[in-house]
Amino acid sequence: MKNKLILVFSLISSIALFSQENTQSFTLQEAIDYALEHNRTSKNAALDIKAAEKQKWETIATGLPQINGSISYVNNIKQQFPGIDFNNDGVVDFGAKQSVTPTATLSQLIFDGSYLVGLQSAKVFLEISKNAKEKTDLEIRKAVINAYGNVLLAEESLGIFERNILVLEKNLNETTKIFENGLGEEESVEQLQITLSGVKSSLSNTIRLKDLAYQMFNITLGLDINNKTTLSDNLIGLAAQNTILSLLEADENIEENIDYKIAKNDKISKELLLKLEKSRALPTLSSYLSGSYIGNNEKFRFLNNDQVWAGIASFGFTLDIPIFGSGLKSARTQRAKINLEKAEDDLTETEQKLKLQMASAKSNYKFAIEDYENKKQNLNLAERIEKKNQTKYFEGIASSFDLRQAQTQLYASQQEFLQAMLDVINKKAELETVLNTIK
């Protein structure tokens, strides 16, 4: 019997341990770090950088020496003339039925304007990919903060609704007894029933929203949608940590903003495209060194040691000079100039919008902090008013309508306070993103 009990307890402990191992707990910062590594969009952005690095080398390699080899085999099924042995050495020198020609060619680009522009473009393309990764990470960070806050909001709301239901059920039971004893009105019971029904409905909806909030949180982190996840931080603690007034005085360095970097890179890329079109009017110079062997034979005996091979080698240059293109190059150049002007205007507009966005983000964050303090005071007042009305109600001084109004005001204040805490966290994230003060 003792051994059976030990076995049962061991099994229960193993199940509990297994369950804990499959539940992942995150602080907000841990969730952000995890998402930046495992979020699928972030992983793809990192792969884009690797692809850009390979493309950069691909561009560089086109201007480096290239060696190519080939082997051609010819079998003259029907010959017009028999093979000729010029040297009378038993080897066919010309017109053989079969011939093999292995060739190796070394080519080198000496000058090409488009290649020089291509090297610069490869660097810019890599920078664009890095900027895209930075913007992706910033968006993921905001998404994680938002998803984390939504889960905490749902959890806090559940706790509040459950406590409110306990208080309402107690009030309803006491009021029902008073009514049954003929000391109260039925309307008082009905008023509490209405209030209780509304709170229970909100509780049921919040339970569903909590499940959805956890699923969205898991997706944002790159976890399975049904992964068992718990959060270590709480809403009140995060709101306090994210109330940083010094952030309102942070420098507004527009050039550090990722949207400005992207717009600037777009302008640089358009400048390079204009250079590319202009470079097409320049000549292109390349060189080559080629060597080959020719072997002739009436039968396929090319692998024999006595096969005779004749060597050929050549060296040369190729100079391509564009002369006349019926206005094609001019049209391309003009189009590139127009696109560059558009990119310059876009950069200026981005700069102006960012100035407004930074000022707006600071204003929104400041309001969120002020609103948080205001909602905290309102909640304290609403709690005191509700308690006073409960006391008055059971003393027969206040009506059931007065109590219900005080309770409704309290419940609204509770939700407003939770939302105010969430706003502080989210608005700080938005301000940090636009100012690029994230470390």
N, C-alpha and C positions, 0 to 999 in steps of 0.2 A: 504493500500500500504506500509505504514511504517513497519507494522508487518511482511509483506512478505519479505521485505528487510532484516529485522533483522533475520528472519528464514533462509534466503539464506546465509547470512554472517556467521551465527552460524554453518550451515551445512558445509560450506567451511572450517571454522576453525577446525571443528571436523575431517574432512578428512585430513587436513594438519597435525594435531596433531597425528592422527592415523598412518599416513605415517612416521612421525618422530620416533614414538615409535617402529616401525617395522624396522627401519634402525639402525644398530649397528656400532658405530665408535670406532676405536682402535688406540692407539699409538702402537709402536712396542713392548714395554714392556707389555702393556695390552694384546696384541695379544698373546705373549709368555705365560703369566700367564693363559689366558683363555684356550689355547691349552693344557697346562699341566694338566688342570682339566677336559677338555671335549673331548680331542682327544681320539678316540676309542682305538687306540693302547696303549696309556698311561693308560686308564682306565682298559684295560685287564691286563697290567703289574701290576697294583695295586691289581687287583683281584688275580693274581698269588702269590703275597706276602701273602695275606690272606689265600689262599689255602695252602701255605707252612707252615704258622703258625698252621693251623689245622692238617697238616700232622706231624708236630713236636710233637703236643700233642698226636696224634694217636700213634706215636712211643713210647712216654713216657708211655702211658696208657697200652701198652702190658706188661710192667713189674710191673704194680700195681695189687693189689688183684682183682680177677675176681669172681663174684658170678653168678651162672647159676642155673636155676630151670627147672624142667620138671615134667610132670604128665603122667603116662602111664596107660592105661585102657585095660584090657584083658577080652574078652568074649569067653569062651570055648563053642562054639556052640555044639560040640559033645564031651562028656566026656567019657574017658575010665573007670574012677573010680568015685564013688560018693564022695562028700565032707565028710571030717572026723571031728567030734567034739571031740577033745581029752579031754576036760574038762567037757563034758556033761553039758555045760551051754547054750546050744541052739545056739551057734555061731560056724560057720564052720571055723576051724583053717587051714585046708589044703585041696587042691583039689576043692575049690569052683568053681562054674560055672563062676563067675565074680570076678574080683579083680582090685583095683586101687592102684597105688604106686606114691605118690608125693615125689619128691626128690629135695634137695638143695645142691649145691656143691660150696665150697670156694676153689679156687686154687691160688697159689702164686709161681711166678718164683723166685727162690733163686739165681741161678747163670747161666748166659748164656753169653759167650763171644760176640756172635753176637749182643746181646741186647745192650751191652755197646758201641760197635762200632756204632750201629744204633742210639744211642742217640747223638753221635758226628756227625754222618752223617746228622741227622735232622737239627742240627745247621748250618752245612755247606750248606745244601740245601736251608735253609732260607736265608743265606747270598748270595747265587747264585741268588735267586729270587730278592733280593734287588739290587744286581748289575745289573741284567737285567733291572730292572725298571729305575735305574740311566742312563744306556746306552740308553734306549728308550727315556727318557726325553731329553737327550743331542741331540739325533738325531731329535727329534721333534722340539727342540729349533732351530737347524740349518735349518730345513725345513721351520719353520715359518719365520725366517729371510730371507731365500731365496725367499719364496712366497711373503712376504711383499715387498721385493725389486723389484721383477718382476712386481708387480702391480704398484709401483711408477715409474718404468722404462717405463711402457706402458703409464701411465698418462702423464709423462713428455714428452715422444716422441710425443704423440698426440698434446700437446700444441705447441711443436716446429714445427711439420709438418703443423699445421694450420696457424701459423705465417708465415712460409716460403711460403705457398700457397698464402696468402694475398699479400706478397711482389712480388711473381712471377706473379700473375694475374695483379697487377698494372704495372709491367714492360712489360708484354705482351700487355696490352692495349695501353700503351704509344708507344711501338715499332710498333704495328699494325697501329696506327695513323700515325707514321712517315713514314712507308712503303706506306700506302695509299696516302700520300701526295707526294710520289715520292722522299723522302729524305733518304730512307734506302733500304736495300736489304731484299728480301723475306727469305733468309737463316737465318737472325737474328730472324724473327718471328718463324721459324721452330725450331731453337735451343731452344728458350724459351718454345715452345710447348712440345718439347721432355722432357725438364727438369720438367715442370709442370706436365706432364703425369706421370713421374716416381715418383714424390713426392706424388701425389694423390693416386697412387697405393700403395705406402708405408703406407699412412694414412689408407687406407681401410684394409690393412693387420694388422696394429697395432690395429685398432678397434676390429678386431676379436681376436687378441692375448690378448687384455685387458680383454675381456669377459672370455676367458679361464683362465687368470691369477687370476681373482676374484674367479672363480669357484674352482681353485686349492687352493687358500687361504682359502676359506670357508671349503673345505674338510679337510685341514690341521688343522684348528681350531676345527673341530668337528661340524661345522654348516651344515645346509642344503645347497646343492650345489648352489641353486638359492637365497640364503639369500641376502638381501640388506645390503651391507657393505660399509663403507667409512673408509679411513685412515687419521689419524690426523697428522702424521709426513710427512715430505717431504724429497726428496732424498739428497738435498744439506745439510740440517740440520743434517741428520743421518750420512752423510759422515764426517762432521766436528766432530760430537760427537764420532765417531768411529776411529778417527785419534788420537791414544794414543801411542806415541813413547816409553813411559816407559814400555809398555807391551813387547817390544823387549828385555828388560833386565830381564824379569821375570825368576825366578828359574825353572829349568827343573827337577821337582820332578817326576820321572817315577812312583814311587809307588802310586802316587795319580791318575794316569791315569786309567780310567775305564777298558780299555783293559788289562792292567797289572793286575788289581784286578781280572778280570775274569780268566786270565791264571793262576794266583796264586791259586785261588779257585779250578780250575780244577786239579792242582797238589795235593792240599790237599785232594780232593775227591778221587783221585787215591791212595793216601797213606792210606786212610780209607778202600778202597776196598781191598788193600793188607792185612790190619789188619783183615778185615772180613774173608778173606780166611784162614788166619792163625788161627783165633778163632774157625773155624769149627773143628779143631783137639782137642779142649778142651771138657771135659764132661759138660753136662747140668744137673742141679739139680733143681727140682721143688717139691712142696708139695701140699697136698690137704686135705680138711676136708669135709666129705660128711655125710648128714643125710637124712633119708627117713622114711616114714610110709607105712605100707602095710595093706590094708583093704580087707577082703574077704566076699563075700555074694552070696547067691544063686540068689537073685534078686537085681536090681539096687536101693539100699536103702542107698547109701553112704552119702547122705545129711541129713539123719536122725540123731537125737542126740544120739540114742542108738547104732550107728555103732561103733564097736570096731576096734581100730587101734593098730598095733604093730610097735613100733619104732626101727629103726636101725641106728647106727652111726659108722663111720670109719675114720681113720686118717692114712696118709701114705706119703712116699717120692718116687720120681722117679728119678733115676740117669741113664742118657743116656751116654754111653761111646763109642765113635767111635773107632773101632778096625782096620778094614782093608777095603779099598775102591778101590783096584786095581789101585792105582796111580791117582785116580780122584782128590783128594784134592791137591796133589803135582802139577798136571797139572794146576789146577785153580790158585794156588799160583804163579807159574811161569808166567802164563799169566798176572796176576795182576802186577807182577814185571816189565814185559815188558811195560805194559801200563803206569806205573809210570815213567819209563825211558823216554818214549815218551813225557809225560807231562812236565818233567823237561827240556827236549830239547825245547819244545814249549815255556816254560816260558823264557828261555834264548834268543830264537829267537825273542819273543815278545819284550823283553827288548831292544835288538839291533835295531829292527825296529822302536820302539818308539823314540829312540835317534835320528835316522835319520828323523823320521816324525816331531819331534819337531823342529829340525834345519830347515827342509824344510818349515814348517808352518811359522816360523819367517822370513825366506827369502822371502816367497811369500807375507807375510803381508807388509814387508818393501818395496818390489817392488811395491805393490799395492798403497802404500802411495806416493812413488816417481812418479809412473805413473800417479796418480791423479793430482799431481802438474804439471807434464809435459803436460797432456791433457788440463788442465785449461789454461796454457799459450798458447798452440797451438790453442785453441778455440778463445782466444782473438786475436791472430794473424790472424786467418782465417776470423774472423769478420771484422777486419780492411782491410784485402786484398779484401774481397768481396765488402765492401763499396767503396773502391778506384776504383775497376773495374766497379762498377755501375756508378760512377761519370764519369770515363773515357769513358765508353760506350755511355752514353747519350751526352757526349761532342764530340763524334766521334773520340776519340783517340784510344780506345780499340775495338777489334772486339767482335762479339757475342760469338765466340768460347772462347775467353779469359774470358768473363763474365761467361759463363757456367762452365768453368773449375774452376773458383774461387767459384762459387756457390756449385758445387759438392764437392770441398774441404771443404767448410764450413759445409755442411750437414754431411759429414763423421766425421768431428771434433766434431760436436754436439753429434752424437751417441757414439763416442769414449769417450767423456767426461762423458756422462751418464753411460756408461758401467764401466768407471774407478771408479766412485763414488760407484756403486754397488759392484765392486770388493773389495773396501776398507771394506765395511760392511761385505761381505761374508768371506773374508780372516781373518778378526778379529774374526769372529765367529768360524772359523776352528781352529785358534790358541788358543782361549780360551778353546775350547773343548779338544784339545790334552794336554794343560797345566792344565786343570781343575781349572781355575782361576775364574769360574763363581760363583757368590754369589747370 
